Amino acid sequence: MKFILIFLWLCCCRSYGYSVIEVQSATGFPWAWLGVGAVVLALLAGLAYLWQANRCLRRSQLKLNVLWQHVPDVLTEVDAKGTICALNQGLSKELSVEKLIGSSSYDYLNEADRKLFKRHLKTALGSGDESEYQLQVKLPGGIKYLNNRIVPLEYDGSEPRALVITTDISHHKEAQKILQQATKQAEESAVSKARFLANMSHEIRTPLTGIMGMVSLIEELAQGEELTQYVQSLTSSVQHLMHIVNDILDLSKSDAGHIELDESETSLWHILDDLEALYLPQALQKHIRLQVSFVSNVPRRVVVDAFRLRQVLYNLMSNAVKFTERGSIHITVGTQKVGEKNLLKFSIKDSGIGIKPSKQSLIFDVFRQAQANISKNHGGTGLGLSICRNLVEMMGGVISVESDVGKGAEFWFTLPLKTTADKRSLYNISERGVYIAIENTHNYQWFQSFFHALNIPVHQYSEQIDMPDKCLLVSDCVKSTQASWIWWLGADYDLDLVQGVHLVEPFRREALCNRLLDYEQQLLGKVADMAKQDEGVSLGKLLLVEDNLTNQLVMRKTLEKMGYEVSIACNGLEGVQAYESGNYLGIIMDIQMPVMDGIEATVQIRRLGGRYVPIIALTANTQTEIEEACFAAGMDAFLTKPVNRLQLQNTLETVLGNEQQQRQSSA
């Protein structure tokens, strides 16, 4: 190439009659040389550009040929009349590329498909936009279902043409037919099952009603304690059987699309505590602050269908956590008066992606979402909000949303307020008040609001105050033994010195209220003081690792009545720390706990080594996989909740038998 360019340059010089050596100006400077050099450089640059462009063009043509020959779809280039100008592959073995090129596309279509193809081809060539449709063709190999996408091609100075991209969707259509048949069979089966369950429940309910009536008559005439016990057992069994029949009937109604409300007295605190405990781990994982608050005039106990209320709250809360990446979620429960009606108002406000005002009226419809890509990015089917609206309206309330894009959303709904009197009193606790010494501002405000909702006075603790007998101290900093009961929010404190309990977030209002009611009973003298133990030699010290306050109280009392001393840890991490610093006869370990679960805690305890301490798993999960995981982690026994005292005692005697005998003999 270089030699050719030099030759061209020399020829140019000769053509102007100049010698390469002799060309000079009158002043002796070779201006002609410069002109010739410039021409040569321009030629060189032009040739280099053309060479590079030709090389890129060849590469592009090669790629295009590879795609054209190997793409799975059939690519057909047609003109405005439908004549096949180019084709990458045949439609079947009988219709090869050579036979098809030059023929008309209309020759292979029926009358209806011809009109359809002609219309879409005309539309694509006329508007310059793509056009897509589906059709059914009869080929020598059989009937095929095709999807045609017509893309107009732009050729300068030539007749208009289009590229038809044909995709074989026959398998998809066949699968669709099979799915439709299966769906139809499933629907027919569901209807038959619902009808059968309804008939069976009715047939069983009829004689049961007679049995219950006769049992009631016998109970009125029964004399003697033994006969009364027999009748009561019979009544309990019949009621249990009736409950099962009612469940079967409810199932048939659900399948038929009928739902009946079951309103009863329930605790709002318990419902919201469960809601917070369920979604707090997900919120913490996304660094979202989750807060639940009650307006001061909200009653603790109301009459409502608790199951349906939970269903609505869980759906709304799930959406709030799902669509919030940072910030906070605030759940508020208050009251509202509209005319003569008193209403409960629930609000769930998040700082998530928000909803366009134009979409807010549509999101409560079935399968409707605020954005087309919501399901792809965040999951979901679009049914949750529709279910919420149906349930709220069924319970006599309304539901709505206030939101804007990028500013979060606030979903709220109201329900009729039906209150009920709380038969349990906290008179003696209220007389003494509660003392607080909490440095954490958030926790201080939480407990202050909690006690005010129960009408219990709150006093600020100081060392100069003489605390009354039998009072409660809530603290995260004061290590005082004056109080009869301590709720400890900090760490590094020996709660065995008093009737103390270590609390961790989330604090459960209902469980704490039940604990206060237990203190009230102790003040009235109806239950024994927790600190009192049976006389005799202690069987040893056990570590109870449990996060639920109610379960802590029940298990601690049960174990103390058996003769054990009990220390409590509220999660797996605290359990590991307590094991390192204490000398325990055995450990009773819950499985599902915040911070660290029981299985991981057991693994870490076994890694620490030292004296072998038996570990008993105590969980509500009855799955075989969980039991196997517990034994694999190093546990010695497996108990499922609820566990009775005899079962617990037998397990302890089996697992701790040798240790207990050694301790008793040494004592």
Long-range contacts (C-beta under 8 A, 24 or more apart in sequence): 5-40, 5-43, 5-44, 5-47, 8-40, 8-43, 9-36, 9-40, 12-36, 12-39, 12-40, 73-165, 73-166, 73-167, 73-168, 74-164, 74-165, 74-166, 74-168, 75-163, 75-164, 75-165, 75-166, 76-105, 76-163, 76-164, 76-166, 77-153, 77-161, 77-162, 77-163, 77-164, 78-105, 78-121, 78-161, 78-162, 78-164, 79-159, 79-160, 79-161, 80-121, 80-125, 80-159, 80-160, 80-161, 82-106, 82-117, 82-118, 82-121, 85-161, 91-139, 92-139, 92-140, 92-141, 93-140, 93-141, 94-139, 94-140, 94-141, 95-139, 95-140, 105-164, 108-137, 108-139, 109-135, 109-137, 110-137, 110-138, 113-137, 117-148, 120-148, 120-150, 121-150, 121-162, 124-150, 124-151, 124-152, 124-162, 125-152, 125-160, 125-162, 128-152, 134-169, 144-168, 144-170, 145-169, 145-170, 145-172, 145-173, 190-255, 191-255, 193-252, 193-255, 194-252, 194-255, 194-256, 195-252, 197-248, 197-249, 197-251, 197-252, 197-255, 198-249, 198-252, 198-253, 198-256, 200-248, 201-245, 201-246, 201-248, 201-249, 201-252, 202-249, 204-245, 205-242, 205-245, 205-249, 208-238, 208-241, 208-242, 208-245, 211-238, 212-238, 212-239, 212-242, 259-394, 261-305, 261-308, 261-394, 261-395, 262-305, 262-307, 263-303, 263-304, 263-305, 263-418, 264-303, 264-304, 264-305, 264-306, 265-301, 265-302, 265-303, 265-420, 266-301, 266-302, 266-303, 266-304, 266-306, 267-300, 267-301, 267-510, 268-294, 268-298, 268-299, 268-300, 268-301, 268-302, 268-333, 269-294, 269-300, 269-509, 269-510, 269-513, 270-509, 270-510, 271-306, 271-309, 271-310, 271-313, 272-313, 272-331, 272-333, 272-509, 273-506, 273-508, 273-509, 273-510, 273-511, 274-310, 275-310, 275-313, 275-314, 275-317, 275-331, 276-331, 276-506, 277-506, 277-508, 278-314, 278-317, 279-317, 279-318, 279-321, 280-505, 280-506, 280-594, 281-594, 282-321, 283-321, 283-329, 286-321, 286-324, 286-325, 286-326, 287-326, 288-321, 288-324, 288-326, 288-327, 288-328, 288-329, 289-327, 289-328, 289-329, 290-328, 290-329, 290-331, 291-328, 291-329, 291-330, 291-331, 292-331, 292-332, 292-333, 293-330, 293-331, 293-332, 293-333, 293-449, 294-332, 294-333, 294-334, 294-449, 294-453, 295-332, 295-333, 295-334, 295-335, 296-449, 296-452, 296-453, 297-334, 297-335, 298-333, 298-334, 298-335, 298-344, 298-453, 299-417, 299-419, 300-422, 300-453, 300-454, 300-513, 301-419, 301-420, 301-422, 302-344, 302-417, 302-418, 302-419, 302-420, 303-418, 303-419, 303-420, 304-395, 304-415, 304-418, 305-395, 308-391, 308-394, 308-395, 309-395, 309-415, 311-387, 311-388, 311-391, 312-346, 312-387, 312-388, 312-391, 312-392, 312-399, 312-413, 313-346, 313-348, 315-384, 315-385, 315-387, 315-388, 316-348, 316-388, 316-411, 317-348, 318-384, 319-380, 319-384, 319-385, 319-411, 320-348, 320-350, 320-352, 320-409, 320-411, 322-378, 322-379, 322-380, 323-350, 323-352, 323-353, 323-378, 323-409, 324-350, 324-351, 324-352, 324-353, 324-408, 325-352, 325-353, 326-351, 327-351, 327-352, 327-408, 335-417, 336-414, 338-414, 341-416, 342-416, 342-417, 343-397, 343-414, 343-415, 343-416, 343-417, 344-414, 344-415, 344-416, 344-417, 345-412, 345-413, 345-414, 346-412, 346-413, 346-414, 346-415, 347-410, 347-411, 347-412, 348-410, 348-411, 348-412, 349-408, 349-409, 349-410, 349-411, 350-408, 350-409, 350-410, 351-408, 352-408, 352-409, 353-405, 353-406, 354-403, 354-404, 354-405, 354-406, 354-407, 354-408, 354-409, 355-401, 355-403, 355-404, 355-405, 355-409, 356-404, 356-405, 357-403, 357-404, 360-401, 360-403, 363-401, 364-388, 364-389, 364-399, 388-413, 424-517, 424-520, 425-520, 426-454, 426-455, 426-456, 426-516, 426-517, 426-520, 427-520, 428-470, 428-520, 428-523, 428-524, 429-456, 429-472, 429-516, 429-519, 429-520, 429-523, 430-454, 430-455, 430-456, 430-457, 432-468, 432-470, 432-471, 432-472, 433-457, 433-458, 433-459, 433-471, 434-458, 434-459, 434-471, 434-472, 434-473, 434-474, 435-459, 435-460, 435-461, 435-465, 435-467, 435-471, 435-472, 435-473, 435-474, 435-483, 436-460, 436-461, 436-473, 436-474, 436-475, 437-461, 437-462, 437-473, 437-474, 437-475, 437-476, 437-477, 437-478, 438-474, 438-475, 438-476, 438-477, 438-489, 439-476, 439-477, 440-476, 440-489, 443-476, 443-489, 446-507, 447-474, 447-507, 450-507, 450-509, 450-512, 454-513, 454-516, 456-516, 470-519, 470-522, 470-523, 472-516, 472-519, 485-519, 487-512, 495-567, 495-568, 496-565, 496-567, 498-531, 499-529, 499-530, 499-531, 501-549, 501-552, 501-568, 502-568, 502-569, 502-570, 502-574, 503-549, 503-570, 504-547, 504-570, 504-571, 504-594, 504-595, 508-549, 511-548, 511-549, 511-550, 512-549, 514-549, 514-550, 515-549, 515-553, 518-553, 530-556, 530-557, 530-560, 533-560, 533-563, 534-561, 534-563, 536-563, 537-563, 537-663, 537-664, 537-667, 538-563, 538-564, 538-565, 539-563, 539-564, 539-585, 539-660, 539-663, 539-664, 540-564, 540-565, 540-584, 540-585, 540-586, 540-656, 540-659, 540-660, 540-663, 541-565, 541-566, 541-567, 541-582, 541-583, 541-584, 541-585, 542-566, 542-567, 542-584, 542-585, 542-586, 542-587, 542-588, 543-567, 543-568, 543-569, 543-575, 543-578, 543-579, 543-582, 543-584, 543-586, 543-587, 543-588, 544-568, 544-569, 544-587, 544-588, 545-569, 545-570, 545-571, 545-572, 545-574, 545-575, 545-578, 545-587, 545-588, 545-589, 545-590, 545-593, 545-598, 545-601, 546-570, 546-588, 546-590, 546-593, 546-618, 547-571, 547-590, 547-593, 547-594, 548-590, 551-590, 551-641, 555-588, 555-618, 558-645, 558-648, 559-588, 559-648, 562-645, 562-648, 562-649, 562-652, 564-652, 571-595, 571-596, 572-596, 572-597, 572-598, 572-600, 572-601, 572-604, 573-601, 575-601, 575-605, 576-601, 576-604, 576-605, 576-608, 579-605, 579-608, 579-613, 580-608, 584-613, 585-613, 585-656, 585-659, 585-660, 585-663, 586-613, 586-614, 586-615, 586-616, 586-652, 586-655, 586-656, 586-659, 587-613, 587-614, 587-615, 587-616, 588-615, 588-616, 588-618, 589-615, 589-616, 589-617, 589-618, 589-635, 590-618, 590-619, 591-617, 591-618, 591-619, 591-621, 591-626, 591-630, 592-619, 592-620, 592-621, 598-630, 599-629, 599-630, 599-633, 600-633, 602-630, 602-633, 602-634, 602-635, 603-633, 603-634, 605-634, 606-633, 606-634, 614-655, 614-656, 614-659, 616-651, 616-652, 616-655, 618-643
